Amino acid sequence: MANRYYRVARVAGAVALLLDDEQLQIAVPLVRLPRRTTSGAILSVPLDAAGTPSWSDAEIDEEEMRRRTSEQAGESRDSATEDAP
């Protein structure tokens, strides 16, 4: 079973607005996601054979959150270096 990553863009009431890696947005009821789901979290979501996300089996992926944060920090440093005189 393959997994797909989703970033929690924001939580609005009882719904989490998620973005996949192609920046497509989907709204998922919070009750179907892990208990500690908050804005900014990265969810690893298993896909069934048809490619449908299994929200109830989603997990918050702390390691992927750290990797993406580190990657973004590196891009910010590279951008600042390119802009320097």
Stockholm file with secondary structure:
# STOCKHOLM 1.0

chainA/1-85         MANRYYRVARVAGAVALLLDDEQLQIAVPLVRLPRRTTSGAILSVPLDAAGTPSWSDAEIDEEEMRRRTSEQAGESRDSATEDAP
#=GR chainA/1-85 SS CCEEEEEEEEEETTEEEEEETTCCEEEEEGGGSCTTCCTTCEEEEEBCTTSCBCGGGCEECHHHHHHHHHHHHHHHHHHHHHHCC
#=GC SS_cons        CCEEEEEEEEEETTEEEEEETTCCEEEEEGGGSCTTCCTTCEEEEEBCTTSCBCGGGCEECHHHHHHHHHHHHHHHHHHHHHHCC
//
